[in-house]
Amino acid sequence: MSPTKEEISAWFRNLQLHICAELEAEDGKAKFVEDNWERPGGGGGHTRVIQHGNVFEKGGVNFSAVHGELSENMVKALGISSKEFFATGVSIVIHPINPFVPIIHMNVRYFELSDGTYWFGGGIDLTPHYVQEVDAKFFHSQLKNTCDKFDAAYFPKFKNWADDYFYIPHRKETRGVGGIFFDRLKEEGSKSKVEIWNFVQAVGETFAPTYRQIVSRNKNQEYSEANLQWRNLRRGRYVEFNLVYDKGTKFGLETDGRVESILMSLPENASWFYNFVPEPTGAEAQTLAHLVKGTDWISI
């Protein structure tokens, strides 16, 4: 039977708690603090934040299940006719301390209208401060393995979608090494709602083991003040994307979501040095050279 919105929401809440437990185990010190909130227009959520740990400077794993009436602007932007909506999902952004441990983001979500229209969306992408090919290859291989269990066309399609989505036009660079991104997935052709839901669940379950392996491999690397300076500059690019282009941020603000929860994706510390130019042969310049669309990370 097709999952109900209540069943989908309950699974997302359990995913949030599982991922928090995994990240706490990897950090070894900090614990998530939960902040429960209600949305004035209907529904609410549980914001869980980890700060000042051994590994993670700041991170959030958010769950929400909200409902109510969309604004005219949102109705027009989404290209729909019904105003009454229900939306639920989990959104994650983790900012590590060590510059050699990458930032990671994941979002898995479900959206339903009162007229029966629905879709799933989501994505997972990696934003290294220093691009390390072994991590990028492993990350993309794990995502491909997950996608291939459902449809061989998923990974190339969703990988290209991520390259286009996680792009900073005014910088002419990708936010990181990408990953997968998908939206408005729904029952069509031979794929049922159950099959789409199973895929979204598999993406959610890919997060913890994949990221923990990357973190474990890099969290004890030595770093310098210059590395921290570069980390903060790259965090600045992350902020620019989230505030200027990210659709999830815009949706949360347009639907009168809780601002603290929406902006938990921003790092505690970030920098914008004027006209910073890295040494042409340094690791920083090599990282910038990798921030282009279309890289085949699996075959690199």
VOGU-3710 file (C-alpha; in Angstrom, 3 decimals, decimal comma):
1> msptkeeisa> 0,000/0,000/0,000  1,120/3,551/-0,666  2,581/5,269/2,383  0,464/7,924/4,058  1,815/11,343/4,899  1,745/10,350/8,574  3,854/7,245/7,899  6,335/9,229/5,814  6,611/11,885/8,512  7,177/9,291/11,255
11> wfrnlqlhic> 9,951/7,632/9,249  11,688/10,970/8,699  11,583/11,663/12,436  13,236/8,303/13,141  15,856/9,017/10,470  16,686/12,270/12,231  17,245/10,509/15,550  19,343/7,740/13,964  21,633/10,172/12,132  22,098/12,264/15,277
21> aeleaedgka> 23,193/9,167/17,197  25,686/8,288/14,448  27,178/11,791/14,397  27,455/11,891/18,187  29,351/8,611/18,094  31,748/10,001/15,471  32,327/13,226/17,407  32,878/11,514/20,757  32,154/14,616/22,838  29,294/16,893/21,802
31> kfvednwerp> 25,632/15,941/22,019  22,700/17,216/20,015  20,376/19,635/21,767  16,747/19,497/20,648  14,649/22,599/20,178  10,973/21,896/19,539  8,916/24,501/17,731  5,457/25,145/16,349  4,623/26,932/13,135  1,900/29,586/13,564
41> ggggghtrvi> 0,199/28,465/10,351  0,177/24,774/11,267  2,569/22,000/12,257  6,086/22,356/13,568  9,286/20,457/14,011  12,299/19,388/16,015  15,557/21,223/15,432  18,588/19,285/16,687  21,928/21,124/16,840  25,425/19,954/17,745
51> qhgnvfekgg> 28,128/22,507/18,591  31,730/22,779/19,780  32,578/19,099/19,667  35,794/17,249/18,988  34,970/17,041/15,274  31,960/19,242/14,545  32,020/22,972/15,173  28,340/23,333/14,301  25,764/21,135/12,689  22,040/20,713/12,469
61> vnfsavhgel> 19,734/17,799/11,755  16,243/19,206/11,356  12,889/17,477/11,134  9,692/19,284/10,242  6,092/18,466/9,404  4,167/21,601/8,508  0,810/22,306/6,921  -1,490/25,176/6,116  -2,080/27,573/3,274  0,562/28,694/0,786
71> senmvkalgi> 1,006/32,326/-0,132  0,049/33,488/-3,615  3,744/33,917/-4,406  4,475/30,293/-3,486  1,480/29,002/-5,453  2,771/30,834/-8,497  6,388/29,773/-7,945  5,423/26,091/-7,608  3,048/26,195/-10,570  0,136/24,679/-8,646
81> sskeffatgv> -3,516/25,550/-8,118  -4,228/24,311/-4,582  -3,114/26,366/-1,583  -3,553/23,792/1,179  -0,307/21,878/1,673  1,542/19,402/3,868  5,331/19,166/3,851  7,674/17,001/5,878  11,321/16,071/5,738  14,786/16,034/7,214
91> sivihpinpf> 17,460/18,615/6,418  21,097/18,318/7,477  24,153/20,560/7,272  27,364/19,761/9,158  30,328/22,153/9,515  33,411/20,329/10,871  36,355/21,905/12,646  39,198/20,290/10,709  39,626/21,944/7,275  40,285/18,516/5,755
101> vpiihmnvry> 36,874/17,191/6,781  34,241/18,340/4,262  30,954/20,074/4,885  28,006/17,836/4,050  24,374/18,541/3,269  21,385/16,271/2,844  17,690/16,889/2,445  14,918/14,344/1,946  11,368/15,617/1,781  7,752/14,995/0,865
111> felsdgtywf> 5,180/17,543/-0,305  1,424/16,988/-0,666  -1,494/19,181/-1,678  -5,125/18,884/-0,633  -6,104/17,966/-4,209  -3,976/14,797/-4,026  -0,944/16,129/-5,886  2,308/14,995/-4,260  6,002/14,650/-4,887  9,255/13,644/-3,224
121> gggidltphy> 12,490/15,564/-3,402  15,929/15,607/-1,934  19,629/15,420/-2,444  22,961/14,921/-0,798  26,167/16,771/-1,656  29,700/17,171/-0,343  31,541/20,485/0,005  35,221/19,972/0,827  37,320/22,924/1,880  40,170/20,994/0,232
131> vqevdakffh> 39,080/18,658/-2,544  40,575/15,219/-2,021  39,927/12,915/-4,931  39,750/9,749/-2,810  36,861/11,204/-0,787  35,017/12,535/-3,837  35,330/9,176/-5,608  34,111/7,244/-2,570  31,202/9,631/-2,009  29,955/9,443/-5,592
141> sqlkntcdkf> 30,437/5,678/-5,710  28,243/5,261/-2,651  25,521/7,415/-4,163  25,708/5,539/-7,447  25,365/2,222/-5,603  22,207/3,502/-3,918  20,715/4,880/-7,127  21,518/1,792/-9,194  19,409/-0,397/-6,910  16,343/1,427/-8,217
151> daayfpkfkn> 17,129/2,734/-11,683  20,388/2,804/-13,658  19,352/6,174/-15,086  19,017/7,802/-11,677  22,660/8,494/-10,869  23,720/10,227/-14,106  20,486/12,196/-14,186  20,557/13,262/-10,539  24,322/13,840/-10,553  23,988/16,300/-13,450
161> waddyfyiph> 21,037/17,919/-11,685  23,216/18,422/-8,605  26,015/19,925/-10,695  23,539/22,463/-12,051  21,759/23,112/-8,757  24,755/23,417/-6,417  26,386/26,075/-8,557  27,284/29,646/-7,624  26,780/31,641/-10,844  28,324/34,869/-9,586
171> rketrgvggi> 31,504/32,943/-8,646  31,350/30,652/-11,677  32,120/27,641/-9,489  30,297/24,669/-8,028  29,650/24,729/-4,295  31,702/21,575/-3,869  32,076/18,198/-5,577  28,335/17,755/-5,930  26,383/14,587/-5,338  22,773/13,988/-6,359
181> ffdrlkeegs> 19,714/16,213/-6,452  16,141/15,370/-7,417  12,742/16,984/-7,136  9,083/16,363/-7,975  9,521/12,586/-8,085  6,119/10,936/-8,174  4,290/7,906/-9,437  4,591/7,672/-13,199  5,104/4,980/-15,798  6,162/1,742/-14,133
191> kskveiwnfv> 7,236/3,387/-10,864  4,767/3,406/-8,001  4,655/5,750/-5,048  6,000/2,899/-2,905  9,048/2,510/-5,162  9,801/6,230/-5,117  9,427/6,259/-1,332  11,791/3,283/-1,016  14,383/5,186/-3,049  14,093/8,285/-0,864
201> qavgetfapt> 14,501/6,109/2,231  17,621/4,508/0,741  19,143/7,940/0,094  18,497/8,882/3,718  20,110/5,674/4,940  23,203/6,284/2,783  24,122/9,424/4,701  25,540/8,158/7,995  27,853/5,303/6,899  29,183/7,310/3,956
211> yrqivsrnkn> 29,926/10,495/5,869  31,316/8,691/8,902  33,913/6,951/6,745  35,017/10,251/5,196  35,142/11,962/8,596  37,064/9,115/10,212  39,653/9,196/7,432  40,352/12,928/7,815  39,451/14,168/11,300  42,925/13,659/12,776
221> qeyseanlqw> 44,881/15,376/9,995  47,102/18,217/11,199  46,266/21,699/9,972  47,597/25,253/10,176  46,159/28,725/10,690  46,401/29,189/6,920  44,239/26,090/6,470  41,662/27,530/8,886  41,663/30,815/6,982  40,919/28,932/3,767
231> rnlrrgryve> 38,225/26,869/5,510  36,452/30,054/6,552  36,686/31,484/3,044  35,078/28,338/1,639  32,394/28,566/4,295  31,723/32,061/3,004  30,935/30,600/-0,417  28,533/28,185/1,308  26,733/31,090/2,945  26,449/32,925/-0,362
241> fnlvydkgtk> 24,797/29,948/-2,028  22,352/29,255/0,790  21,196/32,840/1,132  21,046/33,735/-2,554  20,090/30,567/-4,419  18,926/27,728/-2,182  15,273/26,887/-2,837  14,812/25,189/0,535  15,835/28,361/2,349  13,452/30,388/0,230
251> fgletdgrve> 10,582/27,921/0,767  11,092/27,954/4,538  11,065/31,734/4,713  8,124/32,085/2,301  6,010/29,626/4,342  6,704/31,461/7,613  8,998/28,736/8,916  11,136/29,105/11,998  14,069/31,337/11,048  16,555/29,799/13,503
261> silmslpena> 15,873/26,354/12,065  15,995/27,509/8,449  19,317/29,298/8,933  20,949/26,553/11,006  22,755/25,681/7,749  25,031/28,679/8,224  28,416/28,116/9,921  29,391/29,696/13,213  32,445/31,278/11,578  32,986/32,315/7,963
271> swfynfvpep> 35,152/34,898/6,205  35,224/37,188/3,198  38,787/38,420/2,663  38,967/41,037/-0,050  40,351/39,752/-3,346  41,980/36,643/-1,879  44,186/34,979/-4,502  45,711/31,599/-3,597  49,209/30,536/-4,559  48,948/29,077/-8,080
281> tgaeaqtlah> 50,635/25,775/-7,143  49,026/25,364/-3,709  46,271/23,018/-2,527  43,820/25,921/-2,440  44,290/26,656/-6,160  43,984/22,943/-6,909  40,680/22,895/-5,069  39,353/25,819/-7,096  40,358/24,017/-10,292  38,120/21,109/-9,267
291> lvkgtdwisi> 35,011/23,254/-8,770  33,582/22,803/-12,251  30,481/21,095/-13,538  30,568/17,685/-15,124  33,530/16,045/-13,355  33,336/12,261/-13,425  34,513/11,670/-9,876  34,090/7,920/-10,007  36,493/7,523/-12,934  38,959/10,201/-11,936
//
